[in-house]
Amino acid sequence: SLALIENGALDRSNIEALADRLGVGARHLARLFAEHLDASPLQVALSLRVQRAKRLLDESDLPIPLIAKRAGFSSARRMSASFSRIYGRSPSAFRKNTSPKTKTS
């Protein structure tokens, strides 16, 4: 299930569809995530999206709206809100404070 989430299964559908794909009930899937990861499937998916965005901010000069799309967010605004909640600063502030690296697009 983690591999499916990493590949965007919850970016395109919901927990019920993921659970059906795995052959379990949605409540059972949620219990397994809570028991083993101390998070819901949606929390895990959001965390992975934010990590993807952080990596893209760090490793590329792509515009923030494109990073949001590539990371699986529906908008740059949603990415910014989630990123700020987790890292305590906006994506643009993070990018400004990141040490210069070889950036690719």
Backbone as a ProteinNet text record, in pm:
[ID]
protein_1_A
[PRIMARY]
SLALIENGALDRSNIEALADRLGVGARHLARLFAEHLDASPLQVALSLRVQRAKRLLDESDLPIPLIAKRAGFSSARRMSASFSRIYGRSPSAFRKNTSPKTKTS
[TERTIARY]
82	0	85.8	200.5	287.7	341.7	378.2	428.9	321.1	197.7	88.5	68.9	76.1	61.3	177.8	300.1	416.9	401.1	334	311.9	186	125.9	15.3	-123.9	-140.9	-274	-377.8	-339.4	-436.1	-440	-352.2	-359.7	-475.6	-504.9	-605	-736	-736.9	-859.9	-866.5	-952.6	-972.1	-930.5	-943	-901.8	-982.7	-1111.1	-1195.5	-1145.3	-1107.8	-1056.9	-923.9	-838.6	-711.4	-735.9	-826.1	-858.2	-913.9	-1004.1	-1058.6	-947.1	-856.4	-743.6	-657.1	-648.8	-568.6	-647.6	-778.8	-862.2	-895.3	-898.4	-934.6	-1037.8	-1098.3	-1191.8	-1117.9	-1182	-1120	-1089.5	-1180.6	-1156.3	-1039.2	-1030.9	-919.4	-786.4	-784.6	-664	-624.1	-722.2	-694.5	-639.3	-695.4	-644.7	-500.6	-470	-333	-234.3	-272.4	-185.2	-166.2	-274.8	-265.6	-176.7	-193.5	-116.5	31.9	63.5	202.6	275.4	202.2	266.1	222.9	126.2	72.7	23.2	-34.2	-87.2	-192.4	-278.5	-378.5	-315.7	-378.4	-327.2	-317.9	-415	-410.7	-295.9	-267.5	-153.9	-22.5	-11.4	109	122.2	13.1	15.9	56.8	2.8	37.3	184.5	232.7	373.2	464.1	428.6	507.9	504.3	388.4	378.3	468.4	465.2	547.3	695.7	732.6	872.8	915.8	826.7	855.4	874.8	787.7	798.3	929.7	965.9	1091.2	1210.8	1211	1321.4	1328.4	1212.5	1210.4	1253.8	1214.8	1258.3	1409.4	1462.3	1605	1688.8	1635.9	1715.9	1686.8	1590.8	1556.3	1524.9	1517.2	1474.6	1333.2	1260.1	1123.7	1038.1	943.1	851.6	765.9	731.1	656.6	524.6	446.7	323.5	349.9	458.6	492	538.7	613.7	655.3	532	435.5	312.3	244.3	234.2	170.2	248.8	380.1	463	463.6	445.3	443.9	307.2	206.3	74.9	-26.6	3.8	-91.3	-185.9	-305.9	-403.4	-373.6	-294.2	-258.7	-133.3	-68.7	48.9	7.8	-112	-159.5	-172.8	-227.6	-239.9	-102.2	-10.6	124.3	189	175.2	235.5	181.5	51.4	-8.9	42.6	47.3	95.7	244.2	321.3	465.8	495.3	425.4	445.9	408.2	302.1	258.3	364.6	427.6	526.1	664.1	709.9	846.8	857.7	744.3	748	790.3	794.8	822.9	766.5	749.3	689.3	788.5	738.8	829.9	930.9	887	980.8	1086	1048.2	1146.8	1244.3	1193.5	1281	1382.5	1335	1423.2	1529.7	1492.9	1589.4	1698.3	1661.7	1756.5	1833	1803.5	1872.4	2006.8	2109.3	2241.8	2241.8	2318.2	2321.8	2372.5	2301.5	2338.5	2324.6	2371.9	2350.8	2202.4	2138.2	1993.9	1964.4	1867	1825.3	1676	1629.7	1484.9	1425.8
-120.3	0	125.8	122.3	239.8	269.2	165.4	185.8	248.7	204.4	263	409.6	441.4	580.2	663.6	609.3	680.5	709.2	620.5	639.4	719.8	779.7	871.7	813.1	693.6	631.5	720	792.4	878.5	1019.3	1048.8	1176.7	1173	1053.4	1038	976.7	919.6	857.6	869.8	790.3	801.1	672.6	674.9	560.6	436.2	453.4	338.5	268.9	347.1	288.6	217.2	276	211.6	81.2	85	-35.3	-144.8	-108.7	-206	-268.2	-184.6	-232.5	-331.8	-311.6	-399.6	-518.8	-518.3	-629	-625.7	-506.8	-490.9	-379.4	-368.6	-259.8	-130.9	-18.5	111.3	128.7	85.5	97.3	11	-109.4	-198	-136.3	-79.7	-14.2	101.9	181.7	293.7	243.7	134	76.5	29	-35.7	-83.1	33.5	139.9	257.1	317.6	329.8	386.6	300.3	169.4	76.7	76.3	76.4	60.5	191.4	295.2	420.9	539.4	516.2	623.2	741.8	710.5	813.1	749.1	831.9	782.1	771.9	697.4	692.3	831.5	917.3	1052.8	1134.5	1117.2	1187.3	1140.8	1011.6	957.7	1014.1	1016.4	1069.3	1216.2	1295.3	1436.8	1454.7	1377.5	1384.8	1352.6	1251.6	1215.5	1325.4	1388.9	1500.1	1616.1	1648.9	1759.9	1725.9	1602.6	1561.4	1571.6	1531.9	1544.5	1690.8	1775.7	1918.8	1974.7	1936.9	1984.3	1943.6	1819.1	1771.1	1850.5	1874.5	1951.3	2096.1	2155.2	2291.5	2296.9	2195.1	2189.1	2157.8	2074.9	2023	2085.6	2176.8	2232.6	2381	2442.9	2582.9	2592.1	2483	2482.4	2584.7	2646.8	2739	2664	2732.8	2670.4	2608	2671.3	2604.3	2469.7	2460.4	2333.9	2230.1	2274.7	2184.1	2129.7	2217	2173	2063.9	2084.8	1985.4	1854.9	1863.7	1742.1	1667.4	1739.8	1675.8	1616.2	1643.6	1583.9	1673.7	1802.5	1896.3	1950.3	1987.7	2042.3	2187.6	2255.8	2394.7	2432.6	2540.3	2591.6	2641	2694.7	2743.6	2630.5	2518.2	2402.5	2349	2344.9	2299.6	2392.9	2522.1	2620	2606.6	2588	2573.2	2447.6	2336.7	2210.8	2219.3	2274.8	2288.3	2375.8	2488.5	2580.4	2516.2	2438	2370.4	2270.6	2200.6	2098.1	2157.6	2249.8	2301.2	2439.3	2502.6	2631.2	2749.1	2730.4	2840.3	2806.2	2907.4	2887	2819.2	2760.9	2701.4	2802.5	2925	3024.8	3063.6	3072.6	3101.3	2984.9	2863.3	2746.2	2751.7	2782	2786.8	2895	3011.2	3120.1	3081.6	3001.9	2965	2837.1	2772.9	2649.6	2685.3	2613	2640.9	2614.9	2694.9	2676.4	2537.3	2474.2	2341.4	2340.3	2236.4	2221	2196.5	2287.8	2277.6	2232.3	2143.9	2094	2112.3	2112.2	2125.6	2005.6
0	0	0	68.8	69.2	-70.5	-142.7	-278.8	-367.4	-352.1	-430.2	-394	-265.2	-221.5	-273.7	-266.2	-319.1	-467.7	-538	-681.4	-712	-610.1	-632	-627.6	-570.9	-568.4	-500.3	-395.7	-327.4	-386.6	-482	-552.6	-651.3	-701.2	-806.9	-759.5	-640.3	-591.1	-439.4	-376.8	-232.5	-160.8	-29.4	53.1	18.1	-8.7	-42.2	-168.4	-269.1	-393.6	-369.5	-286.8	-253.3	-178	-81.3	-3.9	-95.1	-186.1	-282	-365.2	-409	-489.9	-412.5	-280.7	-195.8	-143	-165.5	-120.6	27.4	85.8	227.2	239	355.4	379.4	413.3	387.9	415	563.5	650.6	795.1	839.5	782.5	816.8	771.3	652.4	601.9	693.5	733.7	824.4	957.7	1010	1135.8	1121.1	1009.8	986.5	981.2	913.1	906.6	1045.1	1119.8	1255	1343.6	1333.9	1417.4	1382.6	1253.7	1211.4	1182	1144.7	1106	1191.1	1279.1	1363.3	1279.5	1164.3	1074.5	984.7	929.5	834.9	695.6	605.7	468.1	404.4	432.2	375.8	433.6	562.7	623	561.2	537.5	473.7	332.1	257.6	120.9	120.6	212.1	219.9	255	349.8	387.9	269.3	192.8	75.2	-30.6	-49.2	-144.8	-103.1	25.9	75.4	61.6	90.2	72.8	-73.4	-165.4	-308.8	-346.4	-295.9	-324.8	-270.9	-150.3	-89.9	-175.2	-219.6	-303.3	-433.8	-497.2	-621.6	-600	-488	-456.7	-439.3	-376.3	-346.9	-470.7	-559	-669.8	-805.8	-812.8	-943.8	-933.3	-1048.6	-1058.7	-1115.5	-1110.7	-1163.6	-1089.7	-1158.3	-1090.7	-987.9	-882.4	-772.8	-819.1	-906.9	-952	-1021.8	-1096.5	-1162.6	-1060.6	-960.5	-853.1	-782.1	-754.4	-688	-769.4	-899.1	-986.1	-986.6	-1001.9	-1006.6	-873.8	-764.7	-632.8	-599.3	-682.6	-661.4	-593.6	-581.6	-521	-627.2	-584.3	-678.5	-713.2	-629.8	-657.1	-579	-622.6	-551.2	-412.5	-401.4	-272.1	-170.5	-214.3	-123.7	-85.1	-182.2	-151.1	-49.4	-70.8	19.2	161.2	174.2	307.4	376.7	305.6	364.3	395.8	305	323.3	445.3	455.3	568.5	700.7	701.1	823	870.3	778	814.5	840.8	756.1	766.6	831.1	858.3	927.2	841.1	711.1	618.3	481.4	401.8	270	176	68.1	-29.7	-85	-111.5	-164.9	-61.5	66.4	171.5	185.7	175.3	180.7	67	-51.7	-169	-152.6	-99.2	-79.3	19.7	120.5	225.7	196.7	84.8	49.8	-11.3	30.3	-24.7	-174.8	-248.9	-394.5	-430.4	-521	-568.4	-718.8	-777.6	-920.8	-941.9	-1008.2	-1027.6	-1169	-1179	-1310	-1324.8	-1447.2	-1467.4	-1527.1
[MASK]
+++++++++++++++++++++++++++++++++++++++++++++++++++++++++++++++++++++++++++++++++++++++++++++++++++++++++

